[in-house]
Amino acid sequence: MVKTPSFKRLILRAVLRQVSPMVIRLVSVSDHMPLPEFHDVFRTILGWNGDLGYIVRVHGQEINSFRRKTRSKALHEFKLHRQEKFLYVCDTLHMWEWDVRVLDIQEGVECDHAPVCLGGRGAAPPEFCGGPTGYRLMLKRQREGAAMSDPVRLEAGVQMLAEACPGQAARTWDLLRTVLDEGFQSIDRRLHELGPLQPDRFSLKEANARLSELAQRWRLRP
């Protein structure tokens, strides 16, 4: 009878960069988990369905989902230690950057390789909202409403720039006005499609329910 290789459980704390309120997730995964599966686990915890690739930067090397030779590496191959950190980019288009720290390394239990979400804080941003900058703008627009695009205040800002750069053609500032107007329209459209945003909401029960569905799909794989 073939003996199942022993494994460790990595207890990881992931903090999303450039977003406020803070978004944190605590997860427990097998150190034998390949990076593509780790990426699937993380997207599942966040409730994201798309897959625009990943990047992992650890120990001075970069592994991403576009390199055939390295993309299937397993977590144990990095020989991580307690309190070590690595960068995980979930979605290489919108560049959601997560600082991941190894909080603990525990002995695994045979036949129990399933990933588990242990806790968290803050809602996952909408998946396709323009990355951290887009999410921050959506939150600010939701909070401030029309005051954020007050025409008088915006025009005063444009006039200040025009006075500071007298050599610029008048069409430069007309273009800036157009860009600002279209930008606010885009933010409002995304809020209508994805909002209302609840940045402080997190449900551990829902995160683990999604992970259970993922584990079931893995078991049904040929």
VENGIFEN-V54940 format. One record per pair of residues at least 12 apart in sequence whose ideal C-beta (glycine too) atoms are under 7 Angstrom apart, sorted by the first residue. I is the first residue (numbers start at 1). GAP is how many residues later the second one is. D is the distance in Angstrom with one decimal. If there is no record, write none. Layout:
i;gap;d
I;GAP;D
I;GAP;D
This chain:
i;gap;d
4;106;6.0
6;102;6.7
7;23;5.1
7;24;5.8
7;25;4.7
7;101;4.1
8;23;4.4
8;97;5.2
8;98;6.6
8;99;6.6
8;100;5.7
9;19;5.3
9;21;6.3
9;97;4.5
9;99;5.1
10;19;5.6
10;21;5.3
10;65;6.2
10;70;6.8
10;92;5.9
10;95;6.0
11;17;5.4
11;92;4.5
11;93;4.0
11;95;6.7
12;15;5.1
12;17;6.9
12;88;5.4
12;89;7.0
12;90;6.2
12;91;6.8
13;13;5.5
13;88;4.9
13;90;5.2
14;74;6.9
14;84;4.4
14;86;4.7
15;83;6.6
15;84;4.9
16;80;6.6
16;82;5.6
17;80;4.3
17;82;6.4
17;115;7.0
18;114;3.9
19;106;6.6
19;113;5.4
19;116;6.2
21;101;5.1
21;178;5.1
21;179;5.9
22;99;6.0
22;100;5.4
23;98;7.0
23;99;3.9
23;101;6.6
24;96;5.7
24;97;4.3
24;98;6.4
25;20;5.8
25;92;6.6
25;95;4.6
26;91;7.0
26;92;4.1
26;93;4.3
26;94;6.3
27;14;6.9
27;18;6.6
27;88;6.4
27;89;7.0
27;90;5.6
27;91;6.5
28;87;6.8
28;88;4.6
28;90;5.7
29;12;6.3
29;86;4.7
30;78;6.1
30;83;4.5
31;44;4.8
31;45;3.9
32;42;5.4
32;44;5.9
33;41;6.3
33;42;5.5
34;38;5.1
34;39;6.8
34;40;5.0
35;21;6.2
35;28;6.3
35;36;6.3
35;37;6.8
35;38;5.6
36;29;6.8
36;35;6.5
36;36;6.5
38;37;6.5
39;15;4.4
39;51;6.9
40;174;6.5
41;74;4.6
41;170;6.8
41;173;6.9
42;48;5.7
43;47;6.6
44;166;4.9
44;167;5.7
44;170;4.7
45;72;5.2
45;162;4.9
45;165;6.8
45;166;6.6
46;78;3.9
47;77;5.8
47;163;6.4
48;76;7.0
48;79;4.4
50;77;5.8
50;78;7.0
52;39;4.5
52;40;5.7
52;41;4.6
53;12;4.2
53;13;6.3
53;39;4.2
54;34;6.9
54;35;6.1
54;36;5.9
54;38;6.9
55;34;3.9
55;37;6.0
56;30;6.3
56;32;5.5
57;29;6.4
57;30;4.3
58;20;5.2
58;28;3.7
59;19;6.3
80;22;5.1
81;21;6.7
82;20;5.6
82;22;6.3
82;23;6.0
83;18;6.6
83;19;6.4
84;18;5.0
85;14;6.0
85;15;6.5
85;16;4.8
86;14;5.4
87;12;6.5
88;12;5.1
94;36;6.7
94;37;3.7
95;36;5.6
96;35;6.6
114;101;4.9
115;96;5.6
116;92;6.6
116;95;6.9
117;87;6.2
117;90;4.2
117;91;5.3
117;94;6.2
119;85;6.3
120;82;4.7
120;84;6.6
120;87;6.8
121;81;5.9
122;77;6.2
122;78;6.3
122;80;6.1
123;75;5.5
123;76;5.3
123;77;6.8
123;78;4.5
123;79;6.2
126;68;4.2
129;61;5.8
129;65;6.3
137;50;5.4
138;49;5.9
138;52;6.0
138;53;5.7
138;59;6.3
139;58;6.2
139;60;6.1
141;46;4.9
141;47;7.0
141;50;6.2
142;49;6.1
142;53;6.4
142;54;6.7
142;55;5.6
149;35;4.6
154;26;6.0
158;15;5.3
158;18;6.0
158;19;6.3
